[in-house]
Amino acid sequence: MSTTPHILIVEDDREISTLVARYLRGNDCRVSIAGDGREMDRLLADSRVDLIVLDLMLPGEDGLSICRRLRAASGMPILMLTAKSEEIDRIVGLEIGADDYLAKPFNPRELLARIRAILRRGAAAQGRDDEGVRRHAFAGFVLDAGLRQLLNPEGAQVALTGAEFDLLHAMCLRPGRVLSRDQLLDLTQGRAPGPFERSIDVLVSRIRQKIERDPRNPEMIKTIRSGGYLFTPEVVST
């Protein structure tokens, strides 16, 4: 990530995008604005972007479709904006790859904090690559903290979003320990849970789909009733 992060706001409400852009620029961010998916595509083709703030309700291609398309092509960090009443859409957004979400109306200061947390996680992971432990082997899989990738037992890369990688990495560093949802949220996103927080559960479900033989009867990531989650494999870190 560059020292001045480039944030792309995809939002059709010009008043909201202008307000947010002004605030972010006043806090050392470079900002571009797109009103829809086509304009977003043009901006992405012409410049490097560090994070996308993506509104759910857009003209033409909606935010969920754009998120799915972006995630299929890259690990670009995505923070989704939703209306308070759209809890199911927030869950779906996380399921298809958004790194975080924020409900409207929101305080620009909180949006900036969320953006910085997402970018900080990526920078911290890159920093850990220079500190020693880089690879975590478990059940035939290899999680590479430097390359931020997961290889399956056949050596093929498993597609992970940034949020999925961070959660699996946190578990690999703490095998055999019961970790509460609040702990995992703090470890991976650096924030306290909201009253109806579901993001960790959604991420765990997505990871299970990618590493478990039978995601409906998981063996590696166990749910502990009233406790949280337990990562059961033996992990060898090098």
JOURMO-V692051 format. One record per pair of residues at least 24 apart in sequence whose C-alpha atoms are under 8 Angstrom apart, sorted by sequence separation. I is the first residue (numbers start at 0). J is the second residue. D is the distance in Angstrom with one decimal. If there is no record, write none. Layout:
i:I j:J d:D
i:I j:J d:D
//
This chain:
i:3 j:27 d:6.1
i:4 j:28 d:5.3
i:5 j:29 d:4.6
i:6 j:30 d:4.9
i:7 j:31 d:4.9
i:8 j:32 d:4.8
i:9 j:33 d:4.7
i:10 j:34 d:5.2
i:11 j:35 d:6.4
i:35 j:59 d:7.3
i:36 j:60 d:6.2
i:51 j:75 d:7.5
i:53 j:77 d:6.8
i:55 j:79 d:6.6
i:144 j:168 d:7.5
i:3 j:28 d:5.5
i:4 j:29 d:6.0
i:5 j:30 d:5.7
i:6 j:31 d:6.4
i:7 j:32 d:5.8
i:8 j:33 d:6.1
i:9 j:34 d:5.7
i:10 j:35 d:6.8
i:35 j:60 d:7.4
i:36 j:61 d:7.9
i:50 j:75 d:6.4
i:51 j:76 d:6.3
i:52 j:77 d:6.0
i:53 j:78 d:6.1
i:54 j:79 d:5.8
i:55 j:80 d:5.9
i:56 j:81 d:7.7
i:70 j:95 d:7.5
i:162 j:187 d:7.5
i:3 j:29 d:6.4
i:5 j:31 d:7.6
i:7 j:33 d:7.3
i:9 j:35 d:6.2
i:49 j:75 d:7.1
i:50 j:76 d:4.9
i:51 j:77 d:4.9
i:52 j:78 d:4.9
i:53 j:79 d:4.8
i:54 j:80 d:4.6
i:55 j:81 d:5.6
i:66 j:92 d:7.4
i:70 j:96 d:6.1
i:142 j:168 d:7.4
i:9 j:36 d:7.5
i:49 j:76 d:7.1
i:50 j:77 d:5.9
i:51 j:78 d:6.2
i:52 j:79 d:5.9
i:53 j:80 d:5.9
i:54 j:81 d:6.4
i:50 j:78 d:7.6
i:52 j:80 d:7.1
i:63 j:91 d:7.8
i:67 j:95 d:5.7
i:36 j:65 d:6.8
i:63 j:92 d:6.1
i:66 j:95 d:7.0
i:67 j:96 d:6.9
i:9 j:39 d:6.7
i:66 j:96 d:6.9
i:66 j:97 d:6.8
i:7 j:39 d:7.9
i:63 j:95 d:7.8
i:78 j:114 d:7.5
i:135 j:171 d:6.8
i:166 j:202 d:7.6
i:166 j:203 d:8.0
i:163 j:202 d:6.0
i:167 j:206 d:7.6
i:121 j:161 d:7.8
i:162 j:202 d:7.5
i:163 j:203 d:7.8
i:7 j:48 d:6.6
i:76 j:117 d:7.3
i:5 j:47 d:7.3
i:6 j:48 d:6.1
i:7 j:49 d:7.9
i:9 j:51 d:7.2
i:76 j:118 d:8.0
i:163 j:205 d:7.6
i:5 j:48 d:5.1
i:6 j:49 d:6.0
i:7 j:50 d:6.3
i:8 j:51 d:5.9
i:9 j:52 d:6.0
i:10 j:53 d:6.6
i:11 j:54 d:8.0
i:163 j:206 d:6.5
i:4 j:48 d:7.7
i:5 j:49 d:5.2
i:6 j:50 d:5.1
i:7 j:51 d:4.8
i:8 j:52 d:4.8
i:9 j:53 d:4.9
i:10 j:54 d:5.3
i:4 j:49 d:5.9
i:5 j:50 d:6.9
i:6 j:51 d:5.9
i:7 j:52 d:6.1
i:8 j:53 d:6.2
i:9 j:54 d:6.0
i:120 j:165 d:7.8
i:4 j:50 d:7.9
i:6 j:52 d:7.2
i:11 j:57 d:6.1
i:177 j:223 d:7.4
i:10 j:57 d:6.9
i:11 j:58 d:7.3
i:179 j:226 d:5.6
i:180 j:227 d:5.6
i:178 j:226 d:7.1
i:179 j:227 d:4.1
i:180 j:228 d:7.5
i:0 j:49 d:6.5
i:177 j:226 d:6.8
i:178 j:227 d:5.4
i:179 j:228 d:6.4
i:177 j:227 d:6.3
i:178 j:228 d:5.4
i:177 j:228 d:5.5
i:178 j:229 d:6.4
i:157 j:209 d:7.3
i:177 j:229 d:4.7
i:176 j:229 d:5.8
i:177 j:230 d:7.6
i:175 j:229 d:6.1
i:176 j:230 d:6.9
i:174 j:229 d:7.3
i:175 j:230 d:5.7
i:174 j:230 d:5.2
i:175 j:231 d:5.4
i:173 j:230 d:7.6
i:174 j:231 d:6.2
i:175 j:232 d:7.6
i:174 j:232 d:6.9
i:151 j:210 d:7.9
i:171 j:230 d:7.4
i:174 j:233 d:6.9
i:170 j:230 d:6.0
i:174 j:234 d:6.8
i:98 j:160 d:7.5
i:97 j:160 d:7.9
i:98 j:161 d:6.6
i:171 j:234 d:6.5
i:50 j:114 d:7.7
i:96 j:160 d:5.9
i:98 j:162 d:5.2
i:97 j:162 d:7.8
i:96 j:162 d:7.9
i:120 j:187 d:7.4
i:50 j:118 d:7.8
i:120 j:188 d:7.5
i:49 j:118 d:7.9
i:117 j:188 d:6.9
i:116 j:188 d:6.4
i:116 j:189 d:6.5
i:22 j:107 d:6.8
i:74 j:159 d:7.6
i:76 j:161 d:6.7
i:74 j:160 d:5.6
i:75 j:161 d:7.9
i:74 j:161 d:6.2
i:19 j:107 d:6.2
i:23 j:111 d:6.9
i:70 j:160 d:7.2
i:138 j:232 d:6.3
i:137 j:232 d:6.0
i:138 j:233 d:7.5
i:137 j:233 d:5.9
i:137 j:234 d:4.9
i:136 j:234 d:5.5
i:137 j:235 d:6.7
i:99 j:198 d:7.9
i:135 j:234 d:6.2
i:136 j:235 d:5.1
i:135 j:235 d:5.6
i:136 j:236 d:6.4
i:135 j:236 d:4.4
i:134 j:236 d:5.6
i:135 j:237 d:6.6
i:133 j:236 d:7.4
i:134 j:237 d:5.4
i:132 j:236 d:6.5
i:133 j:237 d:6.2
i:93 j:198 d:6.8
i:132 j:237 d:5.3
i:131 j:237 d:7.7
i:90 j:197 d:7.3
i:94 j:201 d:6.0
i:90 j:198 d:7.2
i:93 j:201 d:6.7
i:94 j:202 d:6.9
i:93 j:202 d:7.3
i:90 j:201 d:7.0
i:94 j:205 d:6.6
i:0 j:118 d:7.7
i:0 j:122 d:7.0
//
